[in-house]
Amino acid sequence: MPPIPKAPPLPLKRLTARAWSNAYLLLALTTLIWGGNAVVSRVAVDNISPMALTSLRWVGVALIFPVLMRKEMVAHWPVIQANALQIVIMGGVGFTLFNALMYAAGHSTTAINMGIIQGAIPILVMAGSMVFFGTRLSFVQLVGVLITMLGVILTAARGDLAVLTTLSFAIGDVLMIVACLFYAGYTLGLRKRPPLPGLVFFTCMALVACALSLMLFAGEIALGKHLWPNWKGWLLVIFVTLGPSIASQLMFMRGVELIGPARAGLFVNLVPIWAAILAVVLIGEPFAAYHAIALAMVLGGIWLAERKPG
């Protein structure tokens, strides 16, 4: 029997096109990058200061995207001008403050904690929708919200009841919770975002994030808290610029385009899982029993909260 001939390898362009059409691959990679951002927060300690990392990240984006999107930005300039205040607020809250607080949190909490707490963002968005937009939640959804928030509290308490009774939470966990509140607010703002193409809107917010983060970096320098990146710090800057700031944004937009925002949004639930795996594998963080319980509570609560009322 003659041997079965092997199929010729697919050309690179065909492989790229196939990958770009696979929403599940793109969204899984997106959340993997976001999970890696929590690990970056920890690795950055002693290699680059939080505001330096935040500002250099957005400087990199601001040097790339306005050049690529210059024609589109000129074409939509009247809309940009008319919605300048909203763009400034959303860029400042969702991009600058979220990242600045996250990188600062890495100095006093673990990447696993940051990932689990970050998993509460969909629940915070749901709660915000109920408060500000009158969205009705079923009893099961409310139970899911409660379970997720208890998981976050368990994470911040490090599984220690004494922390709850004395409210002696680690500052990094508190900063991460505040960061998630900011990002939830940014996500709610997307409901009424300006009528701009996604990449044009992103570019405008990135420019805002760059300007505001440079102000934060100037304050860090004035306080004598800055740490200019060493070679490891520069590698982190390159990663957060190309990964969380650019690649993940493009892949998430493409994923939403392919399967819709509701189904794409479910993939955000992978972030705490990726963060925990990467933290254990890459930087050797210990995975405690309370982490497992909290992670189960956060993911289980999200699953309940995302069930449609029957």
C-alpha positions in Angstrom: 0.0 0.0 0.0 1.6 3.3 -1.1 2.2 5.8 1.7 -0.4 8.5 2.1 1.1 11.8 1.0 1.4 14.5 3.6 -0.7 17.6 3.2 1.5 20.5 2.2 1.9 23.1 5.0 -0.5 26.0 4.9 1.1 29.3 3.8 1.6 31.8 6.6 -1.1 34.1 5.1 -3.7 31.4 5.2 -2.7 30.4 8.8 -3.0 34.0 9.8 -6.3 34.5 8.1 -7.6 31.3 9.7 -6.5 32.4 13.1 -8.0 35.9 12.6 -11.4 34.2 11.8 -11.3 32.0 15.0 -13.1 34.0 17.7 -12.4 31.5 20.4 -8.7 31.5 19.8 -8.5 35.3 19.6 -10.5 35.7 22.9 -8.6 33.0 24.7 -5.3 34.8 23.7 -6.8 38.1 24.8 -7.6 36.9 28.3 -4.2 35.2 28.5 -2.6 38.5 27.9 -4.8 40.2 30.4 -4.0 37.5 33.0 -0.3 38.1 32.2 -0.7 41.8 33.0 -1.3 40.8 36.7 2.0 38.9 36.7 3.7 42.0 35.2 2.5 44.0 38.2 4.5 41.7 40.4 7.6 41.3 38.2 7.8 45.1 37.9 8.7 45.5 41.6 12.4 46.6 41.8 12.6 46.8 37.9 10.4 49.8 37.2 8.1 52.0 39.3 4.3 51.8 38.8 3.8 55.3 37.2 6.8 54.8 35.0 5.4 51.6 33.7 1.9 53.1 33.2 3.2 56.2 31.4 5.8 54.4 29.2 3.1 51.9 28.2 0.8 54.6 26.9 3.6 56.6 25.4 4.3 53.6 23.2 0.7 53.4 22.1 0.5 57.1 21.5 3.5 56.9 19.2 2.0 54.1 17.1 -1.8 54.4 16.8 -2.2 58.1 15.9 0.1 57.5 12.9 -1.8 54.5 11.8 -5.2 56.2 12.4 -4.4 59.7 11.3 -6.8 59.8 8.3 -9.7 58.3 10.2 -9.1 60.8 13.1 -9.1 63.7 10.7 -12.3 62.4 9.1 -14.1 62.0 12.5 -12.6 65.1 14.1 -15.9 67.0 14.6 -17.3 64.0 16.5 -14.1 63.8 18.6 -14.4 67.5 19.5 -18.0 67.3 20.4 -17.4 64.4 22.8 -14.0 65.5 24.1 -15.0 65.5 27.8 -16.4 62.0 27.7 -13.3 60.7 25.9 -11.1 62.3 28.6 -13.1 60.9 31.4 -13.3 57.4 30.0 -9.6 57.3 28.9 -8.6 58.6 32.3 -10.7 56.2 34.3 -10.5 53.0 32.1 -6.9 53.3 30.9 -4.8 55.5 33.2 -6.3 55.0 36.7 -7.0 51.3 36.2 -3.5 50.5 35.1 -1.8 52.8 37.5 -3.6 51.3 40.5 -3.0 47.8 39.2 0.7 48.3 38.9 0.8 50.0 42.3 -1.1 47.0 43.8 1.6 44.7 42.6 3.9 46.0 45.3 1.8 44.7 48.2 -0.3 41.8 46.9 0.1 38.7 44.8 -0.7 38.3 41.1 -3.1 35.5 42.0 -5.1 37.9 44.3 -5.1 40.5 41.6 -6.4 38.1 39.0 -9.2 36.8 41.3 -10.3 40.3 42.3 -10.2 41.4 38.6 -12.7 38.6 37.9 -15.3 40.6 39.8 -15.4 43.3 37.1 -18.4 41.6 35.2 -20.3 41.5 38.5 -19.5 45.1 39.3 -20.7 46.1 35.8 -23.9 44.1 36.3 -24.5 45.8 39.7 -23.8 49.2 38.1 -26.3 48.5 35.4 -28.9 47.7 38.0 -28.2 51.0 39.9 -27.7 53.4 37.0 -29.7 51.9 34.2 -32.5 50.1 36.0 -31.5 46.7 34.7 -33.6 44.0 36.6 -31.8 41.0 38.0 -33.5 37.7 38.9 -33.1 36.2 42.4 -30.6 33.7 41.0 -28.5 36.5 39.4 -28.5 38.5 42.7 -27.3 35.3 44.5 -24.5 35.1 41.9 -23.5 38.7 42.5 -23.4 38.1 46.2 -21.3 34.9 45.9 -18.8 36.6 43.6 -18.4 39.5 46.0 -17.9 37.1 48.9 -15.2 35.4 46.9 -13.5 38.8 46.4 -13.7 39.5 50.1 -12.3 36.1 50.9 -9.4 36.8 48.6 -8.7 40.2 50.1 -8.9 38.7 53.6 -6.3 36.0 52.6 -8.7 33.4 54.1 -8.2 34.9 57.6 -11.2 35.8 59.6 -9.1 38.1 61.8 -8.6 40.4 58.7 -12.3 40.7 58.3 -12.9 41.6 62.0 -10.1 44.2 62.1 -10.4 45.4 58.5 -6.7 45.1 58.1 -6.6 44.4 54.4 -3.4 44.6 52.4 -3.2 47.9 50.6 -2.6 46.1 47.3 -5.9 44.3 47.5 -7.7 47.5 48.3 -6.0 49.3 45.4 -7.0 46.4 43.1 -10.6 46.6 44.2 -10.7 50.4 43.5 -9.1 49.7 40.1 -11.8 47.3 39.3 -14.5 49.8 40.3 -12.9 52.3 37.9 -12.8 49.8 35.1 -16.4 48.8 35.7 -17.4 52.5 35.5 -15.5 52.7 32.2 -17.3 49.6 30.9 -20.7 51.1 31.8 -19.7 54.3 30.0 -19.2 52.2 26.8 -23.0 51.8 26.6 -23.2 55.4 25.5 -19.8 55.9 23.9 -19.4 58.5 21.2 -20.4 57.4 17.6 -16.8 56.7 16.5 -15.2 53.6 15.0 -13.7 51.4 17.6 -10.0 52.0 16.7 -10.5 55.8 16.4 -12.2 55.9 19.9 -9.4 53.7 21.3 -6.7 56.0 19.8 -8.3 59.1 21.3 -8.5 57.4 24.8 -4.9 56.2 24.5 -3.7 59.8 23.8 -5.6 60.9 26.9 -4.1 58.0 28.9 -0.7 59.0 27.8 -1.1 62.7 28.8 -2.6 61.8 32.2 -0.1 59.1 33.0 2.8 61.4 32.3 1.3 63.7 34.9 1.2 60.8 37.4 4.8 60.0 36.5 5.8 63.6 37.1 4.2 63.3 40.6 6.1 60.1 41.3 9.4 61.8 40.3 8.6 64.8 42.5 8.0 62.5 45.5 11.3 60.7 44.8 9.4 57.4 44.3 10.3 56.8 40.6 12.4 54.0 39.4 13.6 54.2 35.8 13.4 50.8 34.1 16.4 48.5 34.0 16.6 45.9 31.2 13.9 43.8 32.7 11.7 46.8 33.2 12.1 47.7 29.5 11.0 44.2 28.5 7.9 44.7 30.7 7.2 48.0 28.9 7.5 46.3 25.5 5.1 43.6 26.6 2.4 45.8 28.1 2.6 48.1 25.1 2.3 45.4 22.4 0.3 42.9 24.5 -2.4 44.4 26.8 -2.5 47.8 25.1 -2.5 46.8 21.4 -2.8 43.1 20.5 -5.4 42.2 23.1 -7.5 45.3 22.1 -7.5 44.4 18.4 -8.2 40.7 19.1 -11.0 41.5 21.5 -12.6 43.8 19.0 -12.3 41.1 16.3 -13.8 38.5 18.7 -16.8 40.8 19.4 -17.2 41.3 15.7 -17.3 37.6 15.1 -19.5 36.3 17.9 -21.1 39.4 19.4 -20.4 41.3 22.7 -22.5 39.0 24.9 -20.7 35.8 24.0 -17.3 37.5 23.8 -17.8 39.0 27.2 -18.0 35.6 28.8 -14.3 35.0 28.0 -13.4 37.7 30.5 -14.1 35.0 33.1 -10.9 33.3 32.0 -8.7 36.2 33.3 -8.5 35.0 37.0 -7.7 31.5 35.8 -4.9 32.6 33.5 -3.5 34.9 36.1 -3.4 32.1 38.7 -1.8 29.7 36.3 0.8 32.2 35.1 1.6 33.4 38.6 2.3 29.8 39.8 4.2 28.7 36.7 6.2 31.8 35.9 7.0 33.4 39.3 6.3 30.6 41.7 3.6 32.2 43.7 2.0 29.7 46.2 -1.6 28.7 45.5 -3.4 28.5 48.8 -6.6 26.7 49.7 -8.4 30.0 50.1 -7.4 30.9 46.5 -9.1 27.8 45.2 -12.3 28.5 47.3 -12.3 32.1 46.3 -11.7 31.3 42.6 -14.6 28.8 42.7 -16.9 31.4 44.3 -16.0 34.1 41.8 -16.4 31.9 38.8 -19.5 30.2 40.2 -21.1 33.5 41.1 -20.4 34.9 37.6 -22.0 31.8 36.1 -25.2 32.3 38.2 -25.2 36.1 37.5 -24.9 35.6 33.8 -27.9 33.3 33.6 -30.8 34.9 31.8 -34.0 35.2 33.8 -36.3 32.4 32.9 
